[in-house]
Amino acid sequence: MIDISNAELEVMKVLWADAPLPATTIVERIQQTSDWHEKTVKTLLNRLVQKGALDYQREGRAYLYQPTIAQQDYQHHVGRSFVQRLFAGKVTPLVASFADSDDLSAEDVAELKALIASWEKEQKHD
């Protein structure tokens, strides 16, 4: 999987939400939440294209950018890597760390229960 920096991830988030987009629109959307200069955003776009995380097509005088990596695939990869590095591949200590510090909302707990129930149902059918 492609290594994406935190700054590059901000560009990816814009494009995961709505793509394809021209560079000018990407710059505008990023500048709504940060003070990045247009040149910075364009540099990040070029890096992401070089890494293979973005593709582009020319439309008139503009380039339309789009992700080559699905957000869910990237999140899955990064999540697995994180759990492997910090928790020796075990998910339970990660969830326990949130539970111990009261960082889990009732909604989080309900979603976790639903995920576990779905997983258990799938295991019975395998």
URPEFEN-V645490 format. One record per residue. N is the residue number from 1. RES is the residue in one small letter. SS is DSSP state (H for helix, E for strand, L for the rest). OMEGA is omega in whole degrees, 0 to 359 (* if undefined). Layout:
N;RES;SS;OMEGA + N;RES;SS;OMEGA
//
This chain:
1;m;L;183 + 2;i;L;177 + 3;d;L;182 + 4;i;L;180 + 5;s;L;178 + 6;n;H;179 + 7;a;H;178 + 8;e;H;179 + 9;l;H;178 + 10;e;H;176 + 11;v;H;180 + 12;m;H;180 + 13;k;H;178 + 14;v;H;183 + 15;l;H;175 + 16;w;H;181 + 17;a;H;186 + 18;d;L;180 + 19;a;L;0 + 20;p;L;179 + 21;l;E;173 + 22;p;E;181 + 23;a;H;182 + 24;t;H;179 + 25;t;H;178 + 26;i;H;178 + 27;v;H;181 + 28;e;H;182 + 29;r;H;179 + 30;i;H;180 + 31;q;H;174 + 32;q;L;183 + 33;t;L;179 + 34;s;L;181 + 35;d;L;181 + 36;w;L;177 + 37;h;L;180 + 38;e;H;181 + 39;k;H;178 + 40;t;H;181 + 41;v;H;180 + 42;k;H;175 + 43;t;H;178 + 44;l;H;177 + 45;l;H;180 + 46;n;H;178 + 47;r;H;181 + 48;l;H;175 + 49;v;H;180 + 50;q;H;179 + 51;k;H;182 + 52;g;L;179 + 53;a;L;179 + 54;l;E;171 + 55;d;E;179 + 56;y;E;173 + 57;q;E;181 + 58;r;E;176 + 59;e;E;186 + 60;g;L;179 + 61;r;L;183 + 62;a;E;173 + 63;y;E;177 + 64;l;E;183 + 65;y;E;176 + 66;q;E;181 + 67;p;E;172 + 68;t;L;181 + 69;i;L;176 + 70;a;L;181 + 71;q;H;181 + 72;q;H;178 + 73;d;H;180 + 74;y;H;179 + 75;q;H;179 + 76;h;H;181 + 77;h;H;182 + 78;v;H;179 + 79;g;H;179 + 80;r;H;179 + 81;s;H;179 + 82;f;H;181 + 83;v;H;180 + 84;q;H;183 + 85;r;H;187 + 86;l;H;186 + 87;f;H;178 + 88;a;L;177 + 89;g;L;182 + 90;k;L;181 + 91;v;H;184 + 92;t;H;179 + 93;p;H;178 + 94;l;H;180 + 95;v;H;180 + 96;a;H;180 + 97;s;H;176 + 98;f;H;180 + 99;a;H;181 + 100;d;H;181 + 101;s;L;179 + 102;d;L;179 + 103;d;L;178 + 104;l;L;176 + 105;s;L;176 + 106;a;H;178 + 107;e;H;177 + 108;d;H;182 + 109;v;H;179 + 110;a;H;179 + 111;e;H;178 + 112;l;H;178 + 113;k;H;179 + 114;a;H;178 + 115;l;H;180 + 116;i;H;179 + 117;a;H;179 + 118;s;H;179 + 119;w;H;180 + 120;e;H;179 + 121;k;H;179 + 122;e;H;181 + 123;q;H;179 + 124;k;H;182 + 125;h;H;181 + 126;d;L;*
//
